[in-house]
């Protein structure tokens, strides 16, 4: 009799454990799906909350951690994004998606050598993946190794010839080389493939600015911002164009907004220095321009406006 009771207790306990596991799986899955729904609605705060609840139940829930990392990226909470992607990589070292996203997060966070390490691991282990070469190219771009960066994008395009991201970045390198006509043709091709890619129109704005068409530059960057209002670099560019169209205070507002999103952006610091030159405030102008010149003396416009600030 005692043996039967003991067996019944074990069966009940086993059933309870199975039901508990099922409930746990169902519960974390519901939180994950709710997070996905909120992402579709562009409600990043609620999505973040739901993914976090799923991870409280299971810290190794890969899909929830990956998606939460993507949300952190969108919110420019880069350290937290890196932490989530690193957690995945800690469990699965060769996860190509997590490596790619962490590489992007490192890049945006100014940790270029760490981003390069992720890119090199991707190109070594996943050479048939266009994303591997894309990340490698944009990191090499940051190191101003433009020839190698162009070759990386060409490798990516050999795998995926109609990829607008690769086309835009190839056009960017042509822009650096002042090959504006060829860059514009590539951007037109990219636009036919993906007319909602904001980077296309941001680069069109930069080309217009270099060609002296400041009003056109404003029109292009406004289109970029309408497509992606979260990108700090677009606001910085618009701020510069406003300075050149005598909208000084409106320009400073955009530049400050960009710096709030990314305080490490040297181009925004340069533009703030340009603003103070235009406002004839040499002390403030020199504070920003000297810092930028020290860190990147070859940056466009820095030396010109540093000389102007010193002459005020």
N, C-alpha and C positions, 0 to 999 in steps of 0.2 A: 504493500500500500504506500509506504513512504517513497519507494522507488518511483511509483507512478506519479505521485504528487510532485516529486523532484523533476521528473521529465516534463510534466505540464508547465511547471514554473520556468524551466529552460526554454520550452517552446514559446511561451508567452513573452519571455525576455527577448528571445531572438526576433519574434515578430515585431516587438516594440522597437528594437534597434533598426530593423529594416524600414519600418514606417518612419522612424526619425530621420534615417538617411534620405528616404524619398522626400520627406517634407523639407529637409535642408536643401536638397538639390532643386526642388520646385521653388523654394523661397528665393534662393540666390538667382535662379533663372528668371523669376518674375521681376526682380529688381533690375536685372540686366536688360530684359526686354523693355521695361519702362524707361530705362536710360536711353535705349536706342530710339524709342518713340520721341523722347524729348529732344534728342539730337536732330531728328527729322524736322521738329518744330523750331529748331535753332534756339532752344531754351537750354543753354549750356549749364547754367547754375543747377537746374533741376536734374539734368543728365548726370552732372558730377555727383550730386547727392545720391542718386540711385546706384551708380556704379560703386560708390563708396560703401553703401549698405551691402551690396553683394560681396564686396571684398572683406567686410567685417565677418561675414559668414565663412568665407573661404579666401584667405589672403593669396592663394596660388591660383585663383580663378583667372586664367590667362586672358580670356576674351574681355572680361570686365576691366582688367588692369591695362590691357592694350588700349581699349576705348577711352578709359579715363586719362591715359597718357595723351591721347589725341586731343581731348578736351583741354587739358592743361596747356598743350601747345597752342591751341586756338586762343587761350586766355593769356598767352605770353608768361605763364607760370612755368618757366623753363626748368628750374631745378626740380620741381615736382614731377614734371614730365620725364626728365632724365631718370629720376628715381624709379618710376613705374616701369619704364622700358628696361632699366638695368635689372630690376627684379625678375622680369621675364627671361632675360639673357642669363641671369644667374642659374635659373632652372633649366633653360634650353639654350646653350651657348651659341648655337648656329641658327637661331631664329632670324630669318632674313628680314622680315617685316619690322621686328623690334630693333634690329641693328640699323636698318634704314632710318626709322623714325628717331632713334636716339642720336644718330649721326646728324640729322637735321636740327635736333634740339641743341646739341653741342655747338653746332655752327651758329645758330641764332644767339647762343649764350656767350659767344666769343671764345669758346674752347676749341680752337681750330685743330690743334694736334690730336685731341681726342676724337674729333670728328674725322680727321684723316685716318686714324687707326681703324675706325669702324668702316670707312669707305674701302680701305685696302683689304680688310677682312672680307668684305662683300665681293670685291672684284676677284679675289683669290678663290673664294669658295662658290660664288654664284656668277661666273663670268657670262652666262647666257641670260642674265637678268638685266634689262635696260636700266633699272633703278640703281644697280651697283655703279654703273658708269656715270649716271646722272649725279649721284652724290659725290663720286670721286671728282667729277668735273667742277662742281660748284665749290668744293673745298679747295681744289687747286687754284681756282679763280681768286679765292681769298688770299692765297699766298702769292698772287700775281704771277703765277706760273701759267701764263695764258696759252702758250703753245701746247703744253701737256693737257691743259683743261679742254682745249679745242679737240685734241685727239680723243679724249674721254667721251665728249659729246658725239663725236663721229662714230665711235664704237657703239654707243647707245643707239644712234640713228641707223646703223647697219642692222641692228636687231629689231628696231621698230621705226621704220622710215617716216611714219606719219604721226610721230609723237610730238604734240605741241610744246610740251615742257622742254624737250631737248632742242626743238627748233628755236624757242625763245632764248634759251641760254647760248646757243650758237650765235644768234643775232646779237646778243649782249657782247660777246667777244669781238664781233665785227664792229660794234659800236665803239668799243675801247680802241680799236684800230682805226677809228674814224672812217670806216667804210659804210657810210650812212645809207647809201642807195641800196647796196646789197642787203644790209640789215633790214631795211624797210620791206624789201621784197620777201624776205623770209618771214617777217612778221605778218605780212598779208596772207601768206600761205598758212601760217599758224592760225590766223583768225578764221579762215574758212574751215579749219578742222575743229576749232573750239572757240566760238565767238564770245564765250563767257569767261575766258581766261584773262584775269585782270592784268597780269604781268605784260601781256602784249601791249596794252594801251599805256601802261606806265613807261615802257621803253620807247613807245612812239612819242610820248611827251618829252623824254630826255633827248631824243633826236631833234625834235622841233626846237627845244631850248638851245641846243648847240648850233642850230642853223639860224638862230636869232628870231624865231617865230614864237614869242613869249605868249601871245594870246592863244595860239594853237596848242602850245604846251599845256596851258591851263585846261583847255577843252579835253585833251587826251587824258590828263591825270584825273580830271573830274569823272571821266568814264571809268577809269580804273577803280576809283574810290567807290563809285556806285555799285561796282561788282564785288568789291571786297573792302568793306569799310573798316576792317580790323587791322589792315597792314600799315604799320607805323611809317614805313619808308615812303609811302605814297603821300602822306600828309607833309612829310619833310620836303619832298619835291615840290608839292603845291605851295608850301610856304616860300620856297626860293623863288618860284615863278611869280608869286605875288609881290615879293620884294622888287623884282625887276619890272613890275607893272605899277609901281608906286602905291601898292596897297600894304604899307609897311606894318601897321598894327595887325591887320588880318593875317599877314605872312608870319609874324611872330607867334600868333595864336596857334597856327598849324605846326610851326617848328616846336613850340613848347609841348603841344599835344604828342608829337612824335617822340620827344625826349622823355616824356612821362611813361610812354610805352616801352622805350628802349634807351635808357640813359647812357649806354655805351656807344651810341651811334655817332661816330666822328663827323659824318656829313651834317648831321643836325647841329652839332656844336659849331662846326664851321659856319653854317648858315646863320646861327645866332650871332656869331662874330660879325658877319656881313651886315646883319640888321643894325648892329651898334655903330658900324662904320657909316652906314647910311643915315643914322640918327646923330652923327657927329659926337659920339661918346667914346673917345679913344681908350679910356681905361678899361671899360667893359669889353670893348672890341678886342683889345690886346689879350685880355684874360682868356678868352675863348680861342682866338686865332693862334696864339703862341702855343697853347696846349696841343692843338691839332697839328700844327707845323712840326712840333717836336716828335709827335707820334707817326705822322705821315707827311713828310715834307713834299712829296710828289703829288699830293692830292690837288685836283683841279681847283683853281680860284684862290687857294689858301695863300700862296705867296703874294699874289696881286693885292689881295685885301689886307694882308699883314703890312705890306709896304704903305698902303693908303692909311691904315690905322696909325702907323708910326709917324706919318706926315701930318696928321691932324693937330 
